[in-house]
Amino acid sequence: MYSVKVFNKISKKGLDIFSQSGVSIISSDDKNSNADVILLRSHKLHEYKFDENIKAIGRAGAGTNNIPVDQCTEKGIVVFNSPGANANAVKELVLSGLFLAARNIYSGLTYVNSLMSRECDISSEVEANKSKFKGFEVQGKKLGIIGLGAIGVLVANDAIKLGLDVYGFDPYISVNRAWGLSSRVKQAKTLKEILSKVDFLSFHMPLNDSTKGFFNAEKIEMLKKDVILLNFARPEIMVQEDIERALESEKIKKLVTDFPNNKLLSLPNVIGLPHLGASTEEAEDNCAIMVADQINDFMINGNIVNSVNFPECSLERTSNHRLTIFHDNKPNMIGQILQLFEDSINITEMVNKSRESLAYTIIDIDQEPSTSLIECINKVDGVRFVRKV
């Protein structure tokens, strides 16, 4: 079997999947062990020295900014995450943020709590001052959603049920997500179309090179006045200096964010939450279970599902003997590999998938592969590694 080194507190339901499979669980404090897999949540691995035994890293969550993905790819380490497992938790918090902003709940709570330090009749005080916290109803308002992945689709569908007029923008929406999106969500053809119409704007995009600093002064200029922003995605997708200026000028009415900092919280129209998006027992369980299942399937069967750096590649087993090969995506690689198989070895099934310059192949054969066969495959120019599973 194999071993998993665990960083951070991981849900017991996820760890139980490994225990039930006979997998060894190793504490991160154990400096002497050579684990096959690393399992984590927020622990940063950018300075971590990976030994040659590491085959996979599992992130019990969606983002992988704490993992040096490019370095892992070079070393042939498959990095898994659990997209969508915490989607409902984030969705519920986004909708909570929408109501917090619309009904001035945060300001009202702060005011009421401040009365505890004063000698007054609190009932009379709140009746006399409640008009200061008058808000508005969300029903009939326009909500724009940028990014229609797992979370964005859930937010859109539930916002429709709440009576909002929902506009979505995502030029890269997947077929699966499109099937799950309510037909009542209006598709914006351009960013300007969505930015110029909505009363609320919610961001649900991943952080990568193309989205870093995405929301800047140019896009803020397209907004209608008094829009409320909801950022439960990542802080880096916004240019903070541009957001600050728009908040100070009240071009943006309010910002509700799960990523507060000193400067933002100094502004009166910012509501900051302590990164609560996935902080529910259910989300932690779901993320841990998903990533544990994926790692188990990879280590036992060589299948790759929800990897951020390797191609998706799965094959139902047709034999007890299987080889998995990580190689360059270039012409005649499969031909060079297959010609090494002896006439006496029958290939019962195979699959090959690629992702940009990388490729991954699973081959089922009818007998135990010899050490010499594995060595010969490893010598093919462009082959990164061969693993028997």
Backbone hydrogen bonds in HBPLUS format (Angstrom, degrees):
<---DONOR---> <-ACCEPTOR-->    atom                        ^
c    i                          cat <-CA-CA->   ^        H-A-AA   ^      H-
h    n   atom  resd res      DA  || num        DHA   H-A  angle D-A-AA Bond
n    s   type  num  typ     dist DA aas  dist angle  dist       angle   num
A0024-SER N   A0002-TYR O   3.14 MM  22  6.48 160.5  2.18 152.2 153.2     1
A0036-ASP N   A0003-SER O   3.08 MM  33  5.37 145.1  2.20 123.7 133.6     2
A0037-VAL N   A0003-SER O   3.10 MM  34  6.37 141.3  2.26 149.6 159.5     3
A0004-VAL N   A0024-SER O   2.77 MM  20  6.15 160.4  1.81 169.6 175.4     4
A0026-ILE N   A0004-VAL O   2.70 MM  22  5.79 166.5  1.72 162.0 158.9     5
A0005-LYS N   A0037-VAL O   2.78 MM  32  6.16 167.6  1.80 162.7 160.5     6
A0039-LEU N   A0005-LYS O   2.89 MM  34  6.15 162.0  1.92 161.0 161.8     7
A0006-VAL N   A0026-ILE O   2.87 MM  20  6.16 160.1  1.91 175.5 177.7     8
A0007-PHE N   A0039-LEU O   2.83 MM  32  6.13 169.8  1.84 170.6 174.2     9
A0014-GLY N   A0011-SER O   3.06 MM   3  5.47 133.5  2.29 106.6 117.9    10
A0015-LEU N   A0011-SER O   3.18 MM   4  6.59 161.6  2.22 150.1 155.1    11
A0016-ASP N   A0012-LYS O   2.79 MM   4  5.90 148.8  1.89 150.3 158.2    12
A0017-ILE N   A0014-GLY O   3.14 MM   3  5.50 138.9  2.32 104.6 114.9    13
A0018-PHE N   A0015-LEU O   3.07 MM   3  5.38 123.4  2.40 103.0 116.1    14
A0019-SER N   A0015-LEU O   3.05 MM   4  6.41 165.5  2.07 153.2 157.3    15
A0020-GLN N   A0016-ASP O   2.87 MM   4  5.94 162.6  1.90 149.8 153.7    16
A0021-SER N   A0018-PHE O   2.99 MM   3  5.16 137.6  2.17 101.3 113.9    17
A0023-VAL N   A0018-PHE O   2.96 MM   5  5.03 162.1  1.99 149.4 143.4    18
A0022-GLY N   A0019-SER O   3.06 MM   3  5.16 162.2  2.09 106.9 111.8    19
A0030-ASP N   A0027-SER O   3.08 MM   3  5.56 160.0  2.12 112.3 118.4    20
A0055-LYS N   A0036-ASP O   2.70 MM  19  5.56 174.3  1.70 156.0 154.2    21
A0038-ILE N   A0056-ALA O   3.06 MM  18  6.56 152.6  2.14 144.8 152.9    22
A0058-GLY N   A0038-ILE O   2.74 MM  20  6.19 162.5  1.77 162.8 169.0    23
A0040-LEU N   A0058-GLY O   2.98 MM  18  6.38 160.8  2.02 170.3 176.3    24
A0060-ALA N   A0040-LEU O   2.88 MM  20  6.20 168.5  1.90 168.1 169.0    25
A0045-LEU N   A0066-ASN O   2.83 MM  21  6.03 173.6  1.83 169.6 170.4    26
A0048-TYR N   A0045-LEU O   3.00 MM   3  4.82 155.6  2.06 102.0 109.6    27
A0054-ILE N   A0051-ASP O   3.27 MM   3  6.07 162.6  2.30 122.9 126.1    28
A0078-VAL N   A0055-LYS O   3.11 MM  23  6.42 160.1  2.15 143.6 137.4    29
A0057-ILE N   A0078-VAL O   2.86 MM  21  6.30 152.6  1.93 156.1 159.1    30
A0080-PHE N   A0057-ILE O   2.75 MM  23  6.09 171.9  1.76 171.4 173.3    31
A0059-ARG N   A0080-PHE O   2.88 MM  21  6.05 158.2  1.93 139.3 146.4    32
A0061-GLY N   A0059-ARG O   2.78 MM   2  5.45 134.1  1.99 108.1  93.2    33
A0082-SER N   A0061-GLY O   2.87 MM  21  5.12 170.9  1.88 136.2 137.3    34
A0067-ILE N   A0064-THR O   3.08 MM   3  5.45 161.0  2.12 116.6 118.8    35
A0069-VAL N   A0067-ILE O   2.86 MM   2  5.53 124.4  2.17 113.7  97.0    36
A0072-CYS N   A0068-PRO O   2.99 MM   4  6.28 155.6  2.06 153.6 161.6    37
A0073-THR N   A0069-VAL O   2.90 MM   4  6.19 154.9  1.96 153.6 160.2    38
A0074-GLU N   A0070-ASP O   3.12 MM   4  6.41 160.1  2.16 149.5 153.6    39
A0075-LYS N   A0071-GLN O   3.16 MM   4  6.42 143.9  2.30 141.4 151.0    40
A0075-LYS N   A0072-CYS O   3.10 MM   3  5.08 122.6  2.44  93.9 108.6    41
A0077-ILE N   A0072-CYS O   2.77 MM   5  4.85 167.8  1.79 148.5 145.1    42
A0076-GLY N   A0073-THR O   2.99 MM   3  4.96 154.7  2.06 101.7 109.8    43
A0308-VAL N   A0079-VAL O   2.91 MM 229  5.90 154.1  1.97 157.7 166.2    44
A0081-ASN N   A0306-ASN O   3.17 MM 225  6.13 156.3  2.22 168.5 173.3    45
A0085-ALA N   A0082-SER O   3.31 MM   3  5.81 162.4  2.34 126.8 131.6    46
A0087-ALA N   A0084-GLY O   3.19 MM   3  4.76 163.4  2.22  98.5 102.8    47
A0090-VAL N   A0086-ASN O   3.12 MM   4  6.44 162.6  2.15 158.2 162.8    48
A0091-LYS N   A0087-ALA O   2.86 MM   4  6.02 162.2  1.89 151.7 157.6    49
A0092-GLU N   A0088-ASN O   2.98 MM   4  6.19 163.6  2.01 151.4 154.3    50
A0093-LEU N   A0089-ALA O   3.22 MM   4  6.48 151.2  2.30 141.7 149.2    51
A0094-VAL N   A0090-VAL O   2.87 MM   4  6.15 156.0  1.92 156.7 163.6    52
A0095-LEU N   A0091-LYS O   3.03 MM   4  6.32 165.2  2.05 157.0 159.9    53
A0096-SER N   A0092-GLU O   2.99 MM   4  6.17 146.1  2.10 136.7 146.6    54
A0097-GLY N   A0093-LEU O   2.82 MM   4  6.11 152.2  1.90 146.6 154.1    55
A0098-LEU N   A0094-VAL O   2.94 MM   4  6.28 146.4  2.05 146.3 155.9    56
A0099-PHE N   A0095-LEU O   3.17 MM   4  6.49 157.5  2.22 146.4 150.4    57
A0100-LEU N   A0096-SER O   2.82 MM   4  6.08 155.5  1.88 150.8 158.9    58
A0101-ALA N   A0097-GLY O   3.06 MM   4  6.23 158.8  2.11 146.7 150.5    59
A0102-ALA N   A0098-LEU O   3.04 MM   4  6.22 162.5  2.07 146.0 151.5    60
A0103-ARG N   A0099-PHE O   2.99 MM   4  5.85 168.5  2.00 151.5 153.7    61
A0105-ILE N   A0100-LEU O   3.23 MM   5  5.02 139.6  2.40 132.9 141.4    62
A0136-PHE N   A0102-ALA O   2.93 MM  34  5.53 152.1  2.01 134.3 143.4    63
A0108-GLY N   A0104-ASN O   2.97 MM   4  6.13 157.3  2.03 148.4 155.6    64
A0109-LEU N   A0105-ILE O   2.85 MM   4  6.04 161.0  1.89 153.8 158.3    65
A0110-THR N   A0106-TYR O   2.95 MM   4  6.16 163.6  1.98 152.3 156.8    66
A0111-TYR N   A0107-SER O   2.98 MM   4  6.17 158.5  2.03 146.1 151.8    67
A0112-VAL N   A0108-GLY O   2.96 MM   4  6.20 169.9  1.97 154.2 156.5    68
A0113-ASN N   A0109-LEU O   2.94 MM   4  6.09 167.3  1.95 154.6 158.2    69
A0114-SER N   A0110-THR O   3.07 MM   4  6.21 140.4  2.23 139.0 149.4    70
A0114-SER N   A0111-TYR O   3.08 MM   3  5.15 124.7  2.40  95.9 110.5    71
A0115-LEU N   A0112-VAL O   3.11 MM   3  5.38 142.0  2.26 103.4 113.9    72
A0116-MET N   A0113-ASN O   3.27 MM   3  5.68 156.1  2.33 107.6 114.1    73
A0117-SER N   A0114-SER O   3.31 MM   3  5.97 158.2  2.36 113.9 118.6    74
A0118-ARG N   A0115-LEU O   3.06 MM   3  5.21 162.5  2.09 108.7 113.6    75
A0124-SER N   A0121-ASP O   3.08 MM   3  5.47 116.8  2.50 106.1 120.2    76
A0125-GLU N   A0121-ASP O   2.95 MM   4  6.22 162.4  1.98 157.3 163.1    77
A0126-VAL N   A0122-ILE O   2.96 MM   4  6.13 170.5  1.97 159.8 160.2    78
A0127-GLU N   A0123-SER O   3.27 MM   4  6.38 155.3  2.33 140.7 147.3    79
A0128-ALA N   A0124-SER O   3.02 MM   4  6.19 150.0  2.11 146.8 155.0    80
A0129-ASN N   A0125-GLU O   3.05 MM   4  6.22 137.3  2.24 146.1 157.4    81
A0130-LYS N   A0126-VAL O   2.94 MM   4  5.50 119.3  2.31 144.3 151.7    82
A0132-LYS N   A0129-ASN O   3.04 MM   3  5.79 158.6  2.09 121.8 127.6    83
A0133-PHE N   A0130-LYS O   3.03 MM   3  5.63 159.6  2.08 116.1 122.4    84
A0134-LYS N   A0131-SER O   3.35 MM   3  5.23 161.3  2.39 108.6 106.5    85
A0141-LYS N   A0138-VAL O   2.95 MM   3  5.40 164.0  1.98 135.6 138.0    86
A0140-GLY N   A0163-GLY O   2.83 MM  23  5.78 163.4  1.85 128.5 133.4    87
A0165-ASP N   A0141-LYS O   2.83 MM  24  5.97 172.0  1.84 157.8 160.7    88
A0199-ASP N   A0142-LYS O   2.79 MM  57  5.18 153.9  1.86 129.6 137.9    89
A0200-PHE N   A0142-LYS O   2.99 MM  58  6.38 151.2  2.08 156.3 162.7    90
A0143-LEU N   A0165-ASP O   2.89 MM  22  6.12 155.7  1.94 144.1 151.4    91
A0167-TYR N   A0143-LEU O   2.82 MM  24  6.15 163.3  1.85 163.0 166.2    92
A0144-GLY N   A0200-PHE O   2.78 MM  56  6.04 165.0  1.80 147.0 151.8    93
A0202-SER N   A0144-GLY O   2.82 MM  58  6.18 166.8  1.84 163.3 165.4    94
A0145-ILE N   A0167-TYR O   2.84 MM  22  6.23 149.8  1.93 156.9 167.1    95
A0169-PHE N   A0145-ILE O   2.89 MM  24  6.26 149.1  1.99 169.6 170.7    96
A0146-ILE N   A0202-SER O   2.99 MM  56  6.38 164.4  2.01 165.2 170.4    97
A0204-HIS N   A0146-ILE O   2.80 MM  58  5.86 160.7  1.84 167.9 161.9    98
A0147-GLY N   A0169-PHE O   2.95 MM  22  6.16 156.7  2.01 153.4 161.0    99
A0153-VAL N   A0149-GLY O   3.01 MM   4  5.97 164.6  2.03 153.1 156.3   100
A0155-VAL N   A0151-ILE O   2.92 MM   4  6.19 165.4  1.94 162.9 167.1   101
A0156-ALA N   A0152-GLY O   2.93 MM   4  6.07 162.7  1.96 147.6 152.7   102
A0157-ASN N   A0153-VAL O   2.95 MM   4  6.13 168.0  1.97 153.3 156.1   103
A0158-ASP N   A0154-LEU O   3.03 MM   4  6.16 166.9  2.04 151.8 155.3   104
A0159-ALA N   A0155-VAL O   2.89 MM   4  5.91 150.2  1.98 146.9 155.8   105
A0160-ILE N   A0156-ALA O   3.05 MM   4  6.28 149.0  2.15 146.3 153.9   106
A0161-LYS N   A0157-ASN O   3.31 MM   4  6.65 151.9  2.40 138.6 145.2   107
A0162-LEU N   A0158-ASP O   3.07 MM   4  6.39 132.5  2.30 137.3 150.2   108
A0162-LEU N   A0159-ALA O   3.10 MM   3  4.94 128.6  2.37  91.0 105.0   109
A0164-LEU N   A0159-ALA O   3.07 MM   5  5.60 161.9  2.11 157.3 151.5   110
A0163-GLY N   A0160-ILE O   2.99 MM   3  5.23 158.2  2.03 107.5 114.0   111
A0186-LYS N   A0166-VAL O   2.90 MM  20  6.19 163.1  1.93 160.8 155.2   112
A0168-GLY N   A0186-LYS O   2.79 MM  18  6.12 161.9  1.82 166.6 170.6   113
A0188-ALA N   A0168-GLY O   2.86 MM  20  5.82 174.9  1.86 160.3 161.9   114
A0173-ILE N   A0170-ASP O   3.37 MM   3  5.46 157.8  2.42 117.5 113.8   115
A0178-ALA N   A0174-SER O   2.95 MM   4  6.15 157.6  2.00 149.6 156.5   116
A0179-TRP N   A0175-VAL O   3.01 MM   4  6.27 151.0  2.09 149.5 156.3   117
A0180-GLY N   A0176-ASN O   3.33 MM   4  6.61 142.2  2.48 137.1 146.3   118
A0180-GLY N   A0177-ARG O   3.05 MM   3  5.12 124.1  2.37  96.1 110.5   119
A0181-LEU N   A0178-ALA O   3.29 MM   3  5.21 154.8  2.35  99.1 106.5   120
A0185-VAL N   A0182-SER O   3.15 MM   3  5.68 169.3  2.17 114.5 117.6   121
A0194-ILE N   A0191-LEU O   3.08 MM   3  5.38 118.6  2.47 103.0 116.9   122
A0195-LEU N   A0191-LEU O   2.89 MM   4  6.07 168.6  1.90 163.9 167.7   123
A0196-SER N   A0192-LYS O   3.07 MM   4  5.93 154.1  2.14 146.3 150.7   124
A0197-LYS N   A0194-ILE O   3.36 MM   3  5.55 156.9  2.42 103.9 110.5   125
A0228-ILE N   A0199-ASP O   2.91 MM  29  6.30 158.3  1.96 146.9 152.8   126
A0201-LEU N   A0228-ILE O   2.90 MM  27  6.29 151.7  1.98 159.7 161.6   127
A0230-LEU N   A0201-LEU O   2.83 MM  29  6.07 150.7  1.91 161.0 158.3   128
A0203-PHE N   A0230-LEU O   3.11 MM  27  6.51 158.0  2.17 173.4 178.9   129
A0211-THR N   A0208-ASN O   3.14 MM   3  5.37 139.6  2.31 104.2 115.3   130
A0212-LYS N   A0208-ASN O   3.00 MM   4  5.98 136.1  2.20 159.2 168.3   131
A0214-PHE N   A0211-THR O   2.98 MM   3  4.86 147.8  2.09 132.5 124.8   132
A0213-GLY N   A0236-GLU O   2.83 MM  23  6.03 162.3  1.86 146.0 151.9   133
A0215-PHE N   A0237-ILE O   2.82 MM  22  6.17 172.7  1.82 164.1 165.3   134
A0239-VAL N   A0215-PHE O   3.00 MM  24  6.17 162.2  2.03 157.3 152.6   135
A0219-LYS N   A0216-ASN O   3.09 MM   3  5.52 120.0  2.47 107.3 120.6   136
A0220-ILE N   A0216-ASN O   2.92 MM   4  6.17 154.6  1.98 154.3 162.6   137
A0221-GLU N   A0217-ALA O   3.01 MM   4  6.14 148.3  2.12 145.7 152.1   138
A0222-MET N   A0219-LYS O   3.07 MM   3  5.26 139.8  2.23 100.9 112.0   139
A0223-LEU N   A0220-ILE O   3.04 MM   3  5.36 152.9  2.12 109.0 117.2   140
A0226-ASP N   A0251-LYS O   3.05 MM  25  5.65 135.8  2.26 126.7 139.0   141
A0253-LYS N   A0227-VAL O   2.81 MM  26  5.47 141.5  1.96 140.0 151.1   142
A0229-LEU N   A0254-LYS O   2.92 MM  25  6.27 162.0  1.95 158.8 155.9   143
A0256-VAL N   A0229-LEU O   2.87 MM  27  6.20 164.1  1.90 154.6 159.2   144
A0231-ASN N   A0256-VAL O   2.91 MM  25  6.34 160.6  1.94 160.2 166.7   145
A0258-ASP N   A0231-ASN O   3.19 MM  27  6.62 155.7  2.25 162.7 159.0   146
A0237-ILE N   A0234-ARG O   3.45 MM   3  5.96 164.4  2.48 111.2 115.4   147
A0238-MET N   A0235-PRO O   3.21 MM   3  6.02 168.5  2.22 122.4 126.0   148
A0242-ASP N   A0239-VAL O   3.05 MM   3  5.55 123.0  2.39 111.6 125.0   149
A0243-ILE N   A0239-VAL O   3.10 MM   4  6.41 155.5  2.16 152.5 160.2   150
A0244-GLU N   A0240-GLN O   2.82 MM   4  6.05 162.6  1.85 159.9 164.2   151
A0245-ARG N   A0241-GLU O   3.15 MM   4  6.37 162.1  2.19 144.8 148.6   152
A0246-ALA N   A0242-ASP O   3.12 MM   4  6.32 158.1  2.17 143.9 149.9   153
A0247-LEU N   A0243-ILE O   2.89 MM   4  6.13 148.2  1.99 151.4 160.4   154
A0248-GLU N   A0244-GLU O   2.89 MM   4  6.10 158.8  1.93 152.6 158.5   155
A0249-SER N   A0245-ARG O   2.98 MM   4  6.15 150.7  2.07 145.5 153.0   156
A0251-LYS N   A0246-ALA O   2.94 MM   5  5.05 127.6  2.22 150.1 159.3   157
A0252-ILE N   A0246-ALA O   3.10 MM   6  5.42 171.6  2.11 120.5 121.7   158
A0250-GLU N   A0247-LEU O   3.14 MM   3  4.80 145.2  2.27  92.1 102.6   159
A0255-LEU N   A0269-ASN O   3.05 MM  14  6.57 148.6  2.15 153.1 162.4   160
A0271-ILE N   A0255-LEU O   2.85 MM  16  6.23 166.1  1.87 162.0 166.5   161
A0257-THR N   A0271-ILE O   2.97 MM  14  6.40 161.8  2.01 165.6 171.1   162
A0273-LEU N   A0257-THR O   2.89 MM  16  6.21 154.5  1.95 159.1 165.4   163
A0275-HIS N   A0258-ASP O   3.05 MM  17  4.52 126.1  2.35 119.4 133.2   164
A0265-LEU N   A0261-ASN O   3.04 MM   4  6.14 169.5  2.06 162.0 165.1   165
A0266-SER N   A0263-LYS O   3.15 MM   3  5.28 147.8  2.25 101.0 110.7   166
A0267-LEU N   A0264-LEU O   3.03 MM   3  5.62 162.9  2.06 115.9 121.4   167
A0275-HIS N   A0273-LEU O   2.88 MM   2  5.80 139.9  2.04 104.5  94.2   168
A0279-SER N   A0276-LEU O   2.92 MM   3  4.94 159.0  1.97 112.2 118.9   169
A0280-THR N   A0278-ALA O   2.94 MM   2  5.82 136.3  2.14 104.1  91.8   170
A0284-GLU N   A0280-THR O   3.08 MM   4  6.30 166.6  2.10 154.6 157.9   171
A0285-ASP N   A0281-GLU O   2.98 MM   4  6.16 156.0  2.04 146.2 153.0   172
A0286-ASN N   A0282-GLU O   2.87 MM   4  6.08 167.3  1.88 152.3 156.0   173
A0287-CYS N   A0283-ALA O   2.89 MM   4  6.03 167.0  1.91 154.6 157.5   174
A0288-ALA N   A0284-GLU O   3.11 MM   4  6.13 164.4  2.14 142.5 147.2   175
A0289-ILE N   A0285-ASP O   2.91 MM   4  6.05 164.9  1.93 157.2 161.7   176
A0290-MET N   A0286-ASN O   2.96 MM   4  6.06 164.7  1.99 148.3 152.9   177
A0291-VAL N   A0287-CYS O   3.04 MM   4  6.19 173.5  2.04 153.1 155.0   178
A0292-ALA N   A0288-ALA O   2.95 MM   4  5.94 152.8  2.02 143.4 151.6   179
A0293-ASP N   A0289-ILE O   2.98 MM   4  6.12 162.4  2.02 150.4 154.6   180
A0294-GLN N   A0290-MET O   3.05 MM   4  6.30 157.0  2.11 147.7 154.2   181
A0295-ILE N   A0291-VAL O   2.96 MM   4  6.12 160.7  2.00 147.0 151.8   182
A0296-ASN N   A0292-ALA O   2.92 MM   4  6.05 166.4  1.94 151.5 155.8   183
A0297-ASP N   A0293-ASP O   2.99 MM   4  6.14 159.6  2.03 146.0 151.4   184
A0298-PHE N   A0294-GLN O   2.98 MM   4  6.20 149.7  2.07 142.6 151.2   185
A0299-MET N   A0295-ILE O   2.81 MM   4  6.04 172.8  1.82 163.1 164.2   186
A0300-ILE N   A0296-ASN O   2.93 MM   4  5.91 157.3  1.99 148.5 154.7   187
A0301-ASN N   A0297-ASP O   2.80 MM   4  5.31 148.3  1.90 129.4 140.1   188
A0302-GLY N   A0298-PHE O   2.70 MM   4  4.13 133.5  1.91 112.0 122.2   189
A0304-ILE N   A0313-CYS O   2.79 MM   9  5.09 168.3  1.81 143.9 148.0   190
A0313-CYS N   A0304-ILE O   2.98 MM   9  5.09 156.3  2.04 135.4 143.1   191
A0365-ILE N   A0321-HIS O   3.02 MM  44  5.60 164.4  2.04 147.0 151.9   192
A0389-VAL N   A0322-ARG O   3.00 MM  67  5.45 160.1  2.04 142.4 148.9   193
A0323-LEU N   A0363-ILE O   2.89 MM  40  5.25 163.5  1.92 152.5 157.6   194
A0363-ILE N   A0323-LEU O   2.87 MM  40  5.25 166.4  1.89 160.7 163.9   195
A0324-THR N   A0387-ARG O   2.82 MM  63  5.22 157.6  1.87 152.0 159.7   196
A0387-ARG N   A0324-THR O   2.84 MM  63  5.22 157.8  1.89 152.7 159.4   197
A0325-ILE N   A0361-THR O   2.81 MM  36  5.10 160.8  1.84 151.9 158.0   198
A0361-THR N   A0325-ILE O   2.87 MM  36  5.10 160.0  1.91 147.2 154.0   199
A0326-PHE N   A0385-PHE O   3.00 MM  59  5.38 162.1  2.04 152.7 158.6   200
A0384-ARG N   A0326-PHE O   2.68 MM  58  5.38 155.6  1.73 146.7 154.0   201
A0385-PHE N   A0326-PHE O   3.25 MM  59  5.38 155.1  2.32 138.2 142.0   202
A0327-HIS N   A0359-ALA O   2.95 MM  32  5.30 170.3  1.96 144.8 148.1   203
A0359-ALA N   A0327-HIS O   2.79 MM  32  5.30 137.7  1.97 172.3 170.1   204
A0328-ASP N   A0382-GLY O   2.77 MM  54  5.05 150.2  1.86 136.7 147.0   205
A0329-ASN N   A0357-SER O   2.85 MM  28  5.00 157.2  1.90 130.2 127.0   206
A0336-GLN N   A0332-ASN O   3.04 MM   4  6.16 160.3  2.08 145.2 149.6   207
A0337-ILE N   A0333-MET O   3.05 MM   4  6.32 153.8  2.12 148.8 156.2   208
A0338-LEU N   A0334-ILE O   2.87 MM   4  6.04 170.4  1.88 158.8 161.0   209
A0339-GLN N   A0335-GLY O   3.15 MM   4  6.20 152.2  2.23 146.4 152.4   210
A0340-LEU N   A0337-ILE O   3.14 MM   3  5.65 158.2  2.19 111.8 118.6   211
A0341-PHE N   A0338-LEU O   3.11 MM   3  5.61 159.9  2.15 113.8 119.6   212
A0345-ILE N   A0342-GLU O   3.04 MM   3  5.48 162.5  2.07 113.6 119.2   213
A0366-ASP N   A0346-ASN O   3.02 MM  20  5.58 141.7  2.18 151.6 162.9   214
A0348-THR N   A0364-ASP O   2.85 MM  16  5.51 137.6  2.03 129.9 142.0   215
A0364-ASP N   A0349-GLU O   2.80 MM  15  5.19 175.3  1.80 163.9 164.8   216
A0351-VAL N   A0362-ILE O   2.95 MM  11  5.38 150.1  2.04 148.5 156.4   217
A0362-ILE N   A0351-VAL O   2.90 MM  11  5.38 161.4  1.93 158.1 164.4   218
A0353-LYS N   A0360-TYR O   2.97 MM   7  5.51 166.2  1.99 158.1 161.5   219
A0360-TYR N   A0353-LYS O   2.81 MM   7  5.51 157.7  1.86 164.2 171.2   220
A0355-ARG N   A0358-LEU O   2.77 MM   3  5.23 162.7  1.80 148.4 150.9   221
A0358-LEU N   A0355-ARG O   3.01 MM   3  5.23 166.6  2.03 129.6 128.6   222
A0374-ILE N   A0370-SER O   3.23 MM   4  6.60 164.1  2.26 151.8 154.7   223
A0375-GLU N   A0371-THR O   2.95 MM   4  6.20 157.1  2.01 149.0 155.9   224
A0376-CYS N   A0372-SER O   2.92 MM   4  6.10 154.1  1.98 144.5 151.2   225
A0377-ILE N   A0373-LEU O   2.98 MM   4  6.27 158.6  2.03 153.4 158.7   226
A0378-ASN N   A0374-ILE O   3.01 MM   4  6.20 158.9  2.05 147.4 153.3   227
A0379-LYS N   A0375-GLU O   3.18 MM   4  6.41 130.4  2.44 137.7 149.7   228
A0379-LYS N   A0376-CYS O   3.15 MM   3  5.17 135.4  2.36  94.8 107.0   229
A0380-VAL N   A0377-ILE O   3.10 MM   3  5.45 157.5  2.15 110.0 116.9   230
A0383-VAL N   A0380-VAL O   3.06 MM   3  5.69 168.1  2.07 141.4 142.1   231
